[in-house]
């Protein structure tokens, strides 16, 4: 049952250098309800939730919990008050086990001085089983794929038995079956009286889960309404301040020469019963074409792109031809030299360089062209960075601020810009819009179409089938490392892709 306000946010503001991330935001969250926090990237959603959970301690305004003013000095303070957050960008210590991550800072002991690793592993495994997650708590967190790491974060939050749970894009790296699993967990939490603040760009999630919707735009509070009184189009209009028409990607040029050919690509999986991560993969890619890669978690989507980029740790077999010439990249540097670029799915770990500025992140991979007699030309570097900021419409207060000052969507644009400066022939995009709002997605879609019209070949993976259907000229479906289907645009439907991904149709 929904009761009186448990959280009251009053006139909260937060500024980073010249950027005002929040400006006088006020709203209430009632006990036991699920409130969706919606807004474009940069609207202030994550900043507000980090204030509520004790990540940011300096801000204007005030927060009350159960009618009592609070100002947390740390995340530990927030956790002790019953507030826990699951961040969009994963926050695990990769060198520690899953169990150690779940109980980090709250280690179980035998007596006062000896850590009880066995008990922590048992309890961690119990939490993971509640999430229907088959990861063993003794495994290193850094060895897990992004989807499994996200579930570990959720298990950690569950272990805290929080009264108020903040979920920042929790399904961004999950497959459809894992999303359904999370929905079941959320239902159990709500039955126990947990209050949930849920950040999501996915309208189907917002309308499936939430009681009310709070909309932020440009750091300001726009509206708070019952979900039942809204439509997805109405929420989108509140988010962007205008009515969005259907995404127009502009005219599409004809496909050009064959850029890439892949024959019998196989990636072994030593020690696994299946024996391979990829087996007998065949496809080609033409200039001006977008080839979508669909499949469930573990199907081999990321591994395929890593093989093409020379980032696979186990040697692969098979043949790869670029513009008719055989290549066998064994290192990303070799792939870059051949004209292949990869935007990874894990922006925090493998994409951005957190200690560098916006401009440095953009120009990092093309410094050789900006260097003369061993000296870096600051003018050339700045000019190159500005060209990408303008081309990709990156929202930033100049090139000098830290890359961390940008929203997730703008960080992603910086990474795309970095690779475009290397003048690639083939651009590999691994779930490029993960955690990106509807407006920024449309911009990225248009950028991809523009790049195709400029003669690039693009291979894109995505956990969202509507996205693949919007972007792709053809869609290849992987199932357990094997090529299950290859559809032309006019043949592909969500039903046919799902059937192929789940092994319900005969492999091609």
Buried (B, 14 or more C-beta within 10 A) or exposed (E): EEEEBBBBBBEBBBBBEEBBBBBBBEBBBBBBBBBBBBBBBBBBBBBBBBBBBBBBEEBEBBBBBBEEEBEBEEBEBBBEBBBBBBBBBBBBEEEBBBBBBBBEEEBBEEEEEEEBBEBBBEBBBEBBEBBBBEBEBBBBBBEBBBBBBBBBBBBBBBBBEBBBBBBBBBBBBBBBEBBEBBBEBBEEBBEEEBBBBBBBBBBEBBBBBBBBBBBBBBBBBBBBBEBEEBEEEBBBBBBBEEEEEEBEBEEEEEBEEBBBBBEEBBBBBEEEEEEBBBBBBBBBBBBBBBBBBBBBBBBBBBBBBBBBBBBBEEEBEBEBBBBEEEBEBEEBEBBBEBBBBBBBBBBBBBBBEEEBBBBBBBBBBBBEBBEEEEEEBEEBBBEBBBBBBEBBEBBBEEBEBBBBBBBBBBBBBBBBBBBBBBEBBBBBBBBBBBBBBBBBBBBBBBBBBBBBBEEBBBBBBBBBBEBBBBBBBBBBBBBBBBBBBBBEEEEBEEEBBBBBBBEEBEBB
